[in-house]
Amino acid sequence: MIRTTIKRLARRAVSLAAFFGGYCFLTELLGTGRGVRILCYHGINDRPANPYAVSTQDFARQMQFIAERFTIISVDQLVALLREGRPIPSHAVSVTIDDGYRDTYTHAYPILMRFAIPATIFLPVAFIGASSCEREASKLPQTDFLSRDQVREMSQNGIAFGSHTLTHVSLTKLTRQEVQYQLEHSKARLETQIDKPVTGFAYPYGTFRDFNPEIKQLVAAAGYSWAVALISGVNNHKADLFALRRTMVKRDDGMVLFEKAMRGSLDPWIVMQRLGKFLQ
């Protein structure tokens, strides 16, 4: 609890220092912060049990904010632009939601539809439509996952899906064979569920400690076209397609920190993320 509180306060301090210290203004002036920002959410609900889940009201306000001020593209569209070397729209943003909780359907999905936002949802595939015992084994802050019917409905209405492994495990803790199993079988099972190719992958936890060059190669070998991490920053034509950066949105960010983050105030957090890998 103390460690979490310190991290939360440090993250907020970095954001405020970057914004009021001139970092955001300077990067905008020099153009060094240009690129597509991929937002990452972990649940949308009003229960405090999941400290990462954003409230429904905040999510609605945040989606309205980007719908009115930004060009919203899917991650697949972003990857196509990067691969083909085509210009990236100015003020572009993508929306992703990890973990496949049921509130993605009950709370986030109606809001995404209201603002016509083509989000991408990353699923721990083994927990989708699973029994209560299997869900309890997830060790995630929520155990109410999407049903197969909910996934199919959203897929038919413009929501994209990617793999988040079978059982949401850090791949660096597994053997090479176990990594291949998680990558290949989650992809195959999800493609069967939605009857569409699955091109994207999200590393569980997504820090520098949770993937490495060998794992990125295995992701590509399993048939994925791109992968996202949870490393702060934007994505331009120099981006690593198998370690795309994402800006995590948390429950206590509200609109104040969110608006600053959309201008790059959380991008310097990557320094703390790299330090975390070093300390580990």
N, C-alpha and C positions, 0 to 999 in steps of 0.2 A: 504494500500500500504506500509506504513512504517513497519507495523508488518510483512508483507510478506518478505520485504527486510531484516529485522533483522533476521528472521528465516532462510532465504537463506544463509546469511553470517555466521550465527552460525553453520549451517550444514556443510558448507565448512570448517570452522575453526576446527570443531571436526574431520572431515575427515583428514585434513592435519596434525593436532596434533597427531592423532592416527598413521598415517603412518610414519611421520618423528620422532615422539617421541618413536618409538620402539614397540608400541602395536601390530602391525601386525606381526612383526618379532617374538615377544615373543609368541603370540598365535600359530604361525606356528611351533615354536620350541617345545612348550609344547604339541601341538596337541589339544588344547582346542577349536580351531576355526574350527575343522573338522566337516563336515556335508554338506548337500546340500543347496546351496543358491538359493532361488527362486527370480528371478527378476520380478519387476512389472512396467509396462508401462501404461501411460494414454494418448493414442493417438500418432500417428506417422504422422507429417505433418510439413510443412515449414512456416505455418502462426503463427505469434506471439500472435494471439487472445487467444490461449490456452497455458498458461504459463507452463503447465505440459507436453505438447506434445514434444516428441523428434523429431529432424529434421530427414528427411528420410536418409540423408547422414550419420548422427551419428548412427542411428539405424543399417544401413547396416554395418558400421565399427564395431559396438559393436557385432553384430551377427557373423561377420567373426572372430572377436577376440575370442569369446567363442567356435566357431566351431573348430578353430585350436588348442585351448589350453585346452579345458574342455570336460568332458563327459556330453552330454546333454541328460536328461531324462525328461519324462513328470511328472506332479505332481501325476497322477494316479500311475505311476511306482514307484515314491518315496514312496507313501503311502503303496503300496504293500510291499516294502522292509521293511518299518518300522513296519508294522503289523506282518509280518512273521519273523522278527528278522534277516533277511539276511544282509550280508555285503553291505555297501553303497560304490559305486565306488568312488575312490579318485578324487578330483577336479570335482565333479558333480554339475550341475546347471540345473535349470528349468526356463522356460520363460512363463510369464503370461502377458496378456493385459486386462485392465479393461475398462468398460463403453461402448464397442460395437460401437465406432464411425466408420463411413464409411471408413475412411482412414486406418482402420485395414485391409480392403479388398484391397483398391487401392494402398496402400503404403507398409504396413507390410507384407501382405500375400505373394507377389512375393519374398520378401527377405527371409522369412521363408522357402519357397519352395526351393529357391536356395541353402540354406545351410542345408536342410533336418532337420529343427528344429520343434519338436512336441510341439508347444505352446498350452497353454490353454487360452481361451478368456472368460471373465465373462461379461454376458449381463444383463442390466436392461430390462427385457424381454418385458415389456409393450411398450417400445419405438422402438422395432424392427419392421420395416414395418408399423409404425404408421403414422397418418396424420400429416401435418405440425403443426396444433394447438396442438396436443398431444406432439409433439417433443419440441415445444417451452416451454411447461410446465415443462420440465425436470430440469431446473435451473442448468444444467451442462454447462461447458464452450463451448461445441459444441452441435449443434442440428441436425447434419447430421449423422444419425445412419445407421447401416447396414440394408439391406433388408432381407427378409426371404430367397430369392433365394441365396443371397451371403452367408448367414449362412449355408444353406444346402450344397452349393458347397464346402465350406471350411471343413465342417464336413466330407464330403465324401473323402477328400484328406488329412486326418491325423491331422487336427486341432481339438482339444477337446474344449468343451464348458461347462461352469458352470453358475450357477445363481448368479446374483448380485442384487437380489430382483426384484420386478416388476417395481418400480419407483425410485430406488436409494435413499432410505431414511435411515437415521440412525435408527437402530432397537430399540435403547434404548429410543427413543422419542415416541414409539408406545405402545399401550396396548398389552397384551399377545395375544388377539384374532387377532389384526392387524398384529402382528409379524407372527403368524401362517398362516394367509392369504397370506402375502407376500412370505413366504417360500414355502408353498404348491402349490400355484397357479403358481408361477414363474417356479417351477420345472416341473409341469404338462404341462404347455404351451410350455416350451422349449423342453421337451421330444417329444411332438407331432410334433414340427417343424423339429427336426433332426432325429426322429425315432430311438433314442438311449437312454439308461439310462443316467440320469444326476447325477453324484456322488459328484461333488464339488460345494462349495459355497464360495463367497467372501463377507465379511462384507463391506457394503458401508462406505467409509471413513477409516474404518479399524483401528482406534486408540483405545487406552484403554477405551475411553469414549463411543465407539460405539458397544460394546458387553460386556457381563458378563456371569457368570456361568449359569444362567437361560436361556439366549438366546442360549448358546452353546447346552444345553440340547434340546431346541426346534428345533435347526438345525438338531441334530441327530434324533429326533423323526419324523421329516418331511421326513426322508429317505436319507439324505445325508451321505456320508461316511467320509467326511473331509471338513474342511473350512480353508480359509486363511485370515489373518489379514494384517495390514501394520505396523508390529512391526519388527524392525531391528534385524538381526541375521541370523544364519544358523539353519538347522534342522537335528537332529541326532536321535538316538533311544530313547532319553528322550523327544522328541518333543510332544507337545499337538496336536493331529490330528485335533482338532477343533479350533486351534489358531496357525496354521503354520505361521512361520515368513517369511517376504518378504523384499527385499531390493528395495526401490523405486528408479527408474532412472528418472531424471528430465532433462528438456531442456538444462539448462546451465551446466550440468555435463561434457558434451563433452567426449573425450577419456581420458583426464588426470584424472579426478575424477573417471570415470568409472573403469579404470584399478586399481586404488587404492581401490575402493569399492569391487572389485572382490577378493581382498586380506584381506578384513574385515575392511577397514578404517571407514566405516559407522556403524559398529556394535555397537560401544559405544553410538550412537545416541539414543539408547533405554533409556538411562538415562534421556535425555531431553523429550522423549515421556512419561515416567513415571511421570516426573515432571509436564508435561502438564495436565495429569489427576488429579494430586493433586491440581494444581492451579484452575482447573475447578470446 
